[in-house]
Amino acid sequence: MSGFIYFLIPIALAATAVILAVGIYSLARGGAFARQHSNKLMRLRVAAQAIAVALMMLFLWLAGSNGG
């Protein structure tokens, strides 16, 4: 199980980075897209970041319980 989580962590981190980059780009350009989607992108980034942190904590917990 921890091996599967080991591969999910970089995917979650990459998703967070992509969402952050799209949000920053849309805010820099401005316009209608930024007005309509900036708040949604920020919420999506926070959710992706929370998932990434939860996966890292789960991986550390599983690694610690197997090593002791």
N, C-alpha and C positions, 0 to 999 in steps of 0.2 A: 504493500500500500504506500509506504513512504517513497518508493521508487517512482510511482505514478505521480505523486505530489511534487517530487523533485523536478519533473518535466512541466508541471502546470505553473510553477512559480515564474519561470521566465516568460511564459505566455501571458500571465496576468500582469507582469511588469511591463511587457511590451504594449499590451492593450492600454495600460495607464498612460504610458508615454505617448502613444499615438493620439489618444483622446486629448491629452494636454496640448500636444502640438497643434491639433486641429482647432482647439479652443483659442489658443494664443494667436494663431493665424487669422481666425475669424474676427477676433477683437482688433487686431492690427489693421485689417482691411476695413472694418466697419460695415455699414450698409444694412440692408434688409436681413441678410442671413445672420449677421451678428445680433441684431435686435430680436430675431425670432428664436435663435438656437443657443445663445451664449449661456443662459441659465440652465438649460437642459444638458449642455455639454459639461458644465461644472458639476452638476449632480451626478452625471454618468461617470465622470472622473473620480469623484469621491467614492462612489460605489465600487469602481474597479480597484481603486487604491485599498479600500477596506477588504476586498476579496484577496488581494495580493498579500496584505499583512496577515490576514487570517490563515492563508495557506502557509506562510512562513512560520507562524506560531504553531500550527498543526504539525508541520514537518519537524520543528525543534522538539515538540512534545513527544512525537513518535520516536525520534532519534534518541531522546533522553530515556524513554521508558525501555527501549531495547538495549541500551548500552549499560544499564546499571544492574 
